[in-house]
């Protein structure tokens, strides 16, 4: 497994407290919770982009009948 990259992340005390409560609810560390949230966001983004590519082009309004 590749080594994890570390970096400094500055958060407001309010955001930290909210993340801490959420992490505690899900039995995770704050670090693991942040990683989970980021992974989920990326997964949703990929799925959304795939859906956009798979969706047919908008055919426009139906033709009027005479």
Secondary structure as the mmCIF struct_conf table of DSSP 4:
data_model
#
loop_
_struct_conf.conf_type_id
_struct_conf.id
_struct_conf.beg_label_comp_id
_struct_conf.beg_label_asym_id
_struct_conf.beg_label_seq_id
_struct_conf.end_label_comp_id
_struct_conf.end_label_asym_id
_struct_conf.end_label_seq_id
HELX_LH_PP_P HELX_LH_PP_P1 UNK A 2 UNK A 5
HELX_RH_AL_P HELX_RH_AL_P1 UNK A 13 UNK A 25
TURN_TY1_P TURN_TY1_P1 UNK A 26 UNK A 27
HELX_RH_AL_P HELX_RH_AL_P2 UNK A 30 UNK A 54
BEND BEND1 UNK A 55 UNK A 55
HELX_LH_PP_P HELX_LH_PP_P2 UNK A 56 UNK A 58
BEND BEND2 UNK A 61 UNK A 61
HELX_LH_PP_P HELX_LH_PP_P3 UNK A 62 UNK A 65
#
